[in-house]
Amino acid sequence: MKNVLLSLIAKYLKGSANAEEKKILDQHYDQLASDKFQLEDFSEEEQADMEARMFTQIQQGMQKSTIKKIKPNYLKWAAIFLLPLLFGLLYYAQQRKPSDASLLLSKPGAMSANLISSSGKTYSLSSAEDLIKLQAAGLYQEVDAAEQATVIHEINTPKGAFYQLILPDSSKVWLNAASSIRFPSRFEADKREVLLTGEAYFEIKHNSKSPFYVKSAHQTTRVLGTKFNINAYADQQEDEVTLIEGSVEASSTSLQKVLMKPGYKARIGDKIQYQQVDHAGDYAAWRSGDFYFDNYSLEQVLQMLGRWYNLEVDTRSIPSNRINGLIPRNLLLRDVLALIETTSGIQISVVEGKLKVLR
């Protein structure tokens, strides 16, 4: 079997392995594919050291297996032919798509985002302090040097990530996974405005002379100073505003308006649906590390999981079930799916790399 596997690895590296041969490799190297032992983790010096260790192990193994004197040339050719295959094994584990079984072990998201400056440059952010450092270094500009005009920045989070930032007026924003916010480097004296796609929690600094506006696809929220959550992903027909503290005015694109009170939420599409909720803070539970499902459709739940665990969703034939509950977001995907099945009887798994309802 060992020789067969080495032969298959060699064929894979040459690009001549067929589907059945790739399947055999998948079955034997799932463990290696999810292992932390990856070539990219090692410098050239470390890889050279690893090769030396492998060479020593080969030499020792040959000395144990035979009494005959081994010719130096034999060892040289063993190193030339075996070491590339050993490294080829690791390369294969890196290059092939992860199996459905390994995707079930997907870990929860982490703090990560990208800043796209007005010049189009992209900067990676892994902590709230990174934004401050960029500004201190002069990379995160407050004004256009030529025109002395305010410039627009965008911060976006990929799937499987979240981010916290402080706006120019010291207001705080938490971005959920697969979300983006556009804002000026400095706000106007009589108006503060940001554009949101996705989900965000806001703590707005009070300024009676300068209302704060959050615009998304289906609504505009006008704020003086308050705490609230907005869910406005592009794949949704409605945006949702939940007020935790203070007062906001939410309006639709058709100019319908509602003055919201704490403990209420507004679903805004073609019209506004306004209702009181028992635990308004739970709608921002993602910020403190939980999924909150409030009679959500199964498709909504799948999309939430897909954004957090960086997976696509198979939207074909999704049942009309509704889901309720509060589940920690720091669990492996497998464990979250098990909890959903336990409470709802609905079985969800990963099939061909996508989240799919089985029954």
Residue pairs with C-beta under 8 A, 6 or more apart in sequence:
5 24
5 25
5 28
6 85
8 17
8 21
8 24
8 25
9 25
9 85
9 88
9 89
9 92
10 85
10 88
11 17
11 21
12 21
12 22
12 25
12 88
12 92
13 88
13 91
13 92
17 25
22 96
25 92
25 96
26 96
26 99
29 89
29 92
29 93
30 99
30 101
30 102
32 89
32 90
32 93
33 93
33 94
33 96
33 98
33 99
33 102
34 98
34 102
34 105
35 93
37 90
38 90
38 93
38 94
39 47
39 87
39 90
39 91
39 94
40 94
42 50
47 87
51 79
51 83
54 79
54 82
54 83
54 86
55 75
55 79
55 83
58 75
58 78
58 79
58 82
59 70
59 75
62 70
62 75
62 78
63 70
97 353
98 353
100 349
100 350
100 351
100 352
100 353
103 311
103 333
103 350
103 353
104 332
104 333
104 334
104 337
104 349
104 350
105 332
105 333
105 334
106 160
106 309
106 310
106 311
106 332
106 333
107 332
108 160
108 308
108 309
108 329
108 330
108 331
108 332
109 159
109 160
109 161
109 162
109 177
109 308
109 309
109 310
109 329
110 160
110 161
110 162
111 126
111 127
111 128
111 161
111 162
111 163
111 164
112 124
112 125
112 126
112 157
112 158
112 161
112 162
112 163
113 124
113 125
113 155
113 156
113 157
113 158
113 161
113 163
113 165
113 175
114 122
114 123
114 124
114 125
114 155
114 156
114 157
114 158
115 122
115 123
115 125
115 131
115 134
115 140
115 153
115 154
115 155
116 122
116 153
116 154
116 155
116 156
117 123
117 139
117 140
117 141
117 151
117 153
118 141
118 144
118 151
118 152
118 153
118 185
121 139
123 130
123 134
123 139
123 140
124 130
125 131
125 155
125 163
128 163
128 164
128 165
128 166
131 140
131 155
131 165
131 166
134 140
135 142
140 153
140 185
141 151
141 185
142 150
142 151
142 168
142 185
142 186
143 149
143 150
143 151
143 185
143 186
144 150
144 151
150 184
150 185
150 186
150 188
151 184
151 185
152 182
152 183
152 184
152 185
153 182
153 183
153 184
153 185
154 180
154 181
154 182
155 163
155 165
155 175
155 180
155 181
156 175
156 179
156 180
156 181
157 163
157 175
157 176
157 177
157 178
157 179
157 180
157 198
158 177
158 178
158 310
159 177
159 178
159 306
159 307
159 308
159 309
159 310
159 311
160 177
160 307
160 308
160 309
160 310
161 177
162 174
162 175
162 176
162 177
162 286
163 174
163 175
164 172
164 173
164 174
164 175
165 172
165 173
165 175
165 181
166 172
166 173
167 173
167 183
167 187
167 192
167 194
168 183
168 184
168 185
168 186
168 187
169 187
169 192
169 205
169 207
169 210
169 212
170 205
171 192
171 202
171 203
171 204
171 205
171 212
172 202
172 203
173 181
173 194
173 200
173 201
173 202
173 203
174 200
174 201
174 284
174 287
175 181
175 198
175 199
175 200
176 198
176 199
176 200
176 201
176 286
176 287
176 307
177 198
177 307
177 308
178 198
178 233
178 307
179 196
179 197
179 198
179 199
179 200
179 233
180 196
180 197
180 198
181 194
181 195
181 196
181 197
181 200
182 194
182 195
183 193
183 194
183 195
184 193
187 193
187 210
188 210
189 209
189 210
190 209
190 210
191 210
191 211
191 213
192 207
192 210
192 211
192 212
192 213
193 212
193 213
193 214
193 215
194 212
194 213
194 214
194 215
195 215
195 216
196 214
196 215
196 216
196 230
196 232
197 216
197 217
197 232
197 233
197 234
198 232
198 233
198 234
199 229
199 230
199 231
199 232
199 233
199 286
200 214
200 229
200 230
201 227
201 228
201 229
201 284
201 286
201 287
202 214
202 223
202 226
202 227
202 228
202 229
202 230
203 227
204 212
204 223
204 224
204 225
204 226
204 227
204 246
205 225
206 224
206 225
207 224
207 225
208 224
211 222
211 223
211 224
212 222
212 223
212 224
212 225
213 220
213 221
213 222
213 223
214 220
214 221
214 223
214 230
216 230
216 232
216 239
217 232
217 234
217 239
218 232
218 238
218 239
218 252
218 253
218 268
218 269
219 232
219 239
219 241
219 250
219 251
219 252
219 253
219 266
219 268
220 250
220 251
221 228
221 230
221 241
221 248
221 249
221 250
221 251
222 248
222 249
222 250
222 251
223 246
223 248
224 246
224 247
225 246
226 243
226 244
226 245
226 246
226 247
226 248
227 243
227 244
227 245
227 246
228 241
228 242
228 243
228 244
228 245
228 246
228 248
229 240
229 241
229 242
229 244
229 283
229 284
230 239
230 240
230 241
230 242
231 239
231 240
231 242
231 283
232 239
232 240
233 303
233 307
235 303
237 269
238 267
238 268
238 269
239 267
239 268
239 269
240 265
240 266
240 267
240 268
240 283
241 248
241 250
241 260
241 265
241 266
241 268
242 264
242 265
242 277
242 280
242 283
242 284
243 260
243 261
243 262
243 263
243 264
243 265
243 280
244 262
244 280
244 281
244 284
245 262
246 262
247 259
247 260
247 261
247 262
248 259
248 260
249 257
249 258
249 259
249 260
250 257
250 258
250 260
250 266
250 268
250 272
251 257
251 258
251 268
252 268
252 269
252 270
252 271
252 272
254 270
254 271
256 271
256 272
257 272
258 266
258 272
258 274
260 266
260 274
262 280
263 276
263 277
263 280
264 274
264 275
264 276
264 277
264 280
265 274
265 275
265 277
265 280
265 283
266 272
266 273
266 274
267 273
277 283
277 294
282 290
282 292
282 294
282 326
283 292
283 294
285 291
285 292
285 326
286 292
286 329
289 328
289 329
289 330
290 326
290 327
290 328
290 329
291 304
291 305
291 308
291 325
291 326
291 327
291 328
291 329
291 336
292 325
292 326
293 300
293 301
293 304
293 323
293 324
293 325
293 326
293 327
294 324
295 322
295 323
295 324
296 304
296 322
296 323
296 324
297 320
297 321
297 322
297 323
298 318
298 319
298 320
298 321
298 322
298 323
298 346
298 357
299 313
299 315
299 318
300 323
301 323
301 340
302 313
302 315
302 318
302 348
302 355
302 357
303 313
305 311
305 313
305 333
305 336
305 337
305 348
305 355
306 312
306 313
306 355
308 329
309 333
311 333
311 350
311 353
311 354
311 355
312 353
312 354
312 355
313 354
313 355
314 351
314 352
314 354
314 355
314 356
314 357
317 357
318 357
319 346
319 357
321 344
321 346
323 340
323 344
323 346
325 339
325 340
325 343
327 336
327 339
327 340
331 339
333 350
337 347
337 348
337 349
340 346
340 348
341 347
341 348
346 357
346 359
347 357
347 358
347 359
348 355
348 356
348 357
348 358
349 355
349 356
349 358
350 356
351 358
